[in-house]
């Protein structure tokens, strides 16, 4: 997937849905919602930049800066409703999210595509001491609204960060 995006600007809207299922040991993740979302955003940005450096990723912190500088033109990236894209039945980005993404892309560098991490679910692993992270993500065309690619990946690890890294290793294989 990333070879077709080499050199292109691709926005990565912030996570708006991180769910921690019962059974995940306490203290492994932030308990406050905004801290949990920030944790997820930072890891998503780190993983995709490491595993797909050929793409010019425009990450959540930059999108927030762009939105603050463009009041009235761009919707707050944390309030666009992108978690709706976790639904496997969607074939295109629904409005008004489609318009929000298009405007954000135009102001954030003129790219055409958005890689949207729609949802992350962290649960207790199947083996003791393991945690599992499930990621639902899409690649959307901001102009047409088409969902070009969709994935659901799961990874396991000793920590939520390790589990999320394992899931992203499936989404963005190095080889």
Secondary structure, DSSP 8 states (H G I E B T S, - for coil): -GGGGTT-EEE------EEE-TTS-TTSS-SSHHHHHHHHHHHHHHHHHHH-TTSEEE-HHHHHHHHHHTTTTS--GGGS-GGGGG-TT-SB--TTHHHHHHHHHHHTT---EEEEEEEEEEEE-SSTT-EEEEEEEEEEETTT-BEEEEEEEEEEESSHHHHHHHHHHHHS---
